[in-house]
Amino acid sequence: MIHKFDALILGAGAAGLLCAIEAGKRGRRVAVLERAERIGKKILISGGGRCNFTNLHCRPENFISANEHFAKSALARYTPADFIALVEKHRIPYHEKTLGQLFCDRTAEDITNMLEAECRGAGVQIFLNCRVHEVQRTTQFIVRTEAAEFLSSILVVATGGLSIPKMGATAFGYDLARQLGLNIVTTKPGLVPFLLGGKDYKLYSDLAGVSAEVIASANHHAFREKMLITHRGLSGPAILQISSYWDKGQSIQIDLAPRREIAPAIRAAKVRNITAARAAFQGILPKRFAERWLEAHAPPNWTNDSLAQLEKHAHEWVLTPAGTEGYEKAEVTAGGVDTEELSSKTMETKKVRGLFFIGEVVDVTGHLGGFNFQWAWASGAAAGRSL
Ligand SMILES: Cc1cc2nc3c(=O)[nH]c(=O)nc-3n(C[C@H](O)[C@H](O)[C@H](O)COP(=O)(O)OP(=O)(O)OC[C@H]3O[C@@H](n4cnc5c(N)ncnc54)[C@H](O)[C@@H]3O)c2cc1C
């Protein structure tokens, strides 16, 4: 059986659905092919089930890409306000949690229901349980699934990244890009917890659950947020954020006492000793973590020089993660289809006319906090409006 459409969109995730809505509204006959049994599975699990669907403070600086300018155009033409208008049109209650992050009051299903309704309104046809296994390009794109063949002169690839393979993430989009001669910026897990190894693992892993506000930095980027100790290493927003900038083998730096001084309290104590140091650190860090960290970093003596060293060390604690928890736990895939291959206005590839890549499969990765969905909406809209 052969189905003909004006545009075929592979993947009914955030990017594919927004693209389909925009193209459908322009009168295009659009089909979305989705391998899963329902649309937007990642939307449903996102933000702890409440979907952090955008961020009020979205700026180009919140995105990582080999070309830092690439995302600007799409982000400027589809803003958080545009998506909020859609959410409000559907009377979905939402709230700002922190730092401009908008979440549904009820569940993420409000967002998938909204997208489904918009698709229906725009006449978009969604084919579920429809895994694309082959794409061939003649004068048109022929897309093959187990049950049928689809034909179109426009193909939009919105198949997402590699994170959470348990949910069906595959390398399909990257493989297709390679097959069609496009360059891929090396992919790696992003927004992912770190693993600790050796003595660091032995020292801290039994403190799992303990958290502290820190400044975590790597590769000239720093985030002041919570760090969480886990059974296997480190997590929490500060760590997830810098993980996207980290490469294997590199060290990270942690300021355990942002904008605070520890040494003065030790100097002011009646006796300068480990008890005074513990008390000073416990004023800033959770008790067990303070004790454990001091066990490993106690100065050789309590001279002013040693205290200055201790202070420095607490603000510049250097750790070398043994690795990350990988795609199984990563919220996103960093890297992807090289933006040099794409028009920043439409997301169409420069080499293959009628072929578009949008969403996470592209080498644009957002910070934690609703930015990845904003990129999915914005890149989807950019493509959809040009079809
Ligand atoms: C646990 C978790 C929580 C997250 N929370 C947030 C959050 O709160 N806020 C935020 O901004 N971001 C969050 N993210 C990131 C966000 O979910 C993604 O960046 C976003 O979903 C990417 O959208 P996409 O449309 O590009 O890809 P996806 O949403 O991954 O959609 C791709 C779709 O393509 C389908 N597909 C793949 N291969 C094929 C094939 N061969 N044939 C047919 N269909 C195929 C997949 O089944 C999938 O439905 C979270 C991610 C995870 C893993």
PDBQT file of the ligand as one rigid body, heavy atoms in Angstrom, charges set to zero:
ROOT
HETATM    1  C1  LIG A 401      13.549  11.694  31.520  1.00  0.00    +0.000 C 
HETATM    2  C2  LIG A 401      13.557  12.917  30.647  1.00  0.00    +0.000 A 
HETATM    3  C3  LIG A 401      12.985  14.093  31.120  1.00  0.00    +0.000 A 
HETATM    4  C4  LIG A 401      13.031  15.257  30.341  1.00  0.00    +0.000 A 
HETATM    5  N1  LIG A 401      12.457  16.380  30.829  1.00  0.00    +0.000 NA
HETATM    6  C5  LIG A 401      12.493  17.523  30.080  1.00  0.00    +0.000 A 
HETATM    7  C6  LIG A 401      11.841  18.706  30.524  1.00  0.00    +0.000 A 
HETATM    8  O1  LIG A 401      11.133  18.715  31.555  1.00  0.00    +0.000 OA
HETATM    9  N2  LIG A 401      11.992  19.835  29.769  1.00  0.00    +0.000 N 
HETATM   10  C7  LIG A 401      12.698  19.853  28.594  1.00  0.00    +0.000 A 
HETATM   11  O2  LIG A 401      12.792  20.907  27.942  1.00  0.00    +0.000 OA
HETATM   12  N3  LIG A 401      13.277  18.717  28.118  1.00  0.00    +0.000 NA
HETATM   13  C8  LIG A 401      13.181  17.570  28.833  1.00  0.00    +0.000 A 
HETATM   14  N4  LIG A 401      13.750  16.421  28.341  1.00  0.00    +0.000 N 
HETATM   15  C9  LIG A 401      14.356  16.460  26.993  1.00  0.00    +0.000 C 
HETATM   16  C10 LIG A 401      13.224  16.402  25.942  1.00  0.00    +0.000 C 
HETATM   17  O3  LIG A 401      12.331  15.352  26.279  1.00  0.00    +0.000 OA
HETATM   18  C11 LIG A 401      13.794  16.178  24.537  1.00  0.00    +0.000 C 
HETATM   19  O4  LIG A 401      14.824  17.083  24.267  1.00  0.00    +0.000 OA
HETATM   20  C12 LIG A 401      12.678  16.314  23.501  1.00  0.00    +0.000 C 
HETATM   21  O5  LIG A 401      11.664  15.357  23.762  1.00  0.00    +0.000 OA
HETATM   22  C13 LIG A 401      13.213  16.150  22.098  1.00  0.00    +0.000 C 
HETATM   23  O6  LIG A 401      12.137  16.194  21.211  1.00  0.00    +0.000 OA
HETATM   24  P1  LIG A 401      12.231  15.510  19.779  1.00  0.00    +0.000 P 
HETATM   25  O7  LIG A 401      10.881  15.667  19.178  1.00  0.00    +0.000 OA
HETATM   26  O8  LIG A 401      13.413  16.007  19.050  1.00  0.00    +0.000 OA
HETATM   27  O9  LIG A 401      12.529  13.983  20.065  1.00  0.00    +0.000 OA
HETATM   28  P2  LIG A 401      11.640  12.833  20.886  1.00  0.00    +0.000 P 
HETATM   29  O10 LIG A 401      10.744  13.545  21.812  1.00  0.00    +0.000 OA
HETATM   30  O11 LIG A 401      12.625  11.894  21.354  1.00  0.00    +0.000 OA
HETATM   31  O12 LIG A 401      10.749  12.243  19.712  1.00  0.00    +0.000 OA
HETATM   32  C14 LIG A 401      11.262  11.414  18.710  1.00  0.00    +0.000 C 
HETATM   33  C15 LIG A 401      10.187  10.460  18.270  1.00  0.00    +0.000 C 
HETATM   34  O13 LIG A 401      10.629   9.744  17.133  1.00  0.00    +0.000 OA
HETATM   35  C16 LIG A 401      10.204   8.394  17.236  1.00  0.00    +0.000 C 
HETATM   36  N5  LIG A 401      11.091   7.565  16.406  1.00  0.00    +0.000 N 
HETATM   37  C17 LIG A 401      12.416   7.295  16.583  1.00  0.00    +0.000 A 
HETATM   38  N6  LIG A 401      12.873   6.486  15.606  1.00  0.00    +0.000 NA
HETATM   39  C18 LIG A 401      11.811   6.245  14.777  1.00  0.00    +0.000 A 
HETATM   40  C19 LIG A 401      11.647   5.480  13.598  1.00  0.00    +0.000 A 
HETATM   41  N7  LIG A 401      12.659   4.807  13.036  1.00  0.00    +0.000 N 
HETATM   42  N8  LIG A 401      10.416   5.438  13.011  1.00  0.00    +0.000 NA
HETATM   43  C20 LIG A 401       9.366   6.135  13.535  1.00  0.00    +0.000 A 
HETATM   44  N9  LIG A 401       9.474   6.876  14.670  1.00  0.00    +0.000 NA
HETATM   45  C21 LIG A 401      10.676   6.931  15.273  1.00  0.00    +0.000 A 
HETATM   46  C22 LIG A 401      10.346   8.110  18.725  1.00  0.00    +0.000 C 
HETATM   47  O14 LIG A 401       9.562   7.013  19.118  1.00  0.00    +0.000 OA
HETATM   48  C23 LIG A 401       9.865   9.429  19.329  1.00  0.00    +0.000 C 
HETATM   49  O15 LIG A 401       8.489   9.442  19.587  1.00  0.00    +0.000 OA
HETATM   50  C24 LIG A 401      13.676  15.241  29.082  1.00  0.00    +0.000 A 
HETATM   51  C25 LIG A 401      14.235  14.055  28.612  1.00  0.00    +0.000 A 
HETATM   52  C26 LIG A 401      14.165  12.899  29.371  1.00  0.00    +0.000 A 
HETATM   53  C27 LIG A 401      14.761  11.637  28.822  1.00  0.00    +0.000 C 
ENDROOT
TORSDOF 0
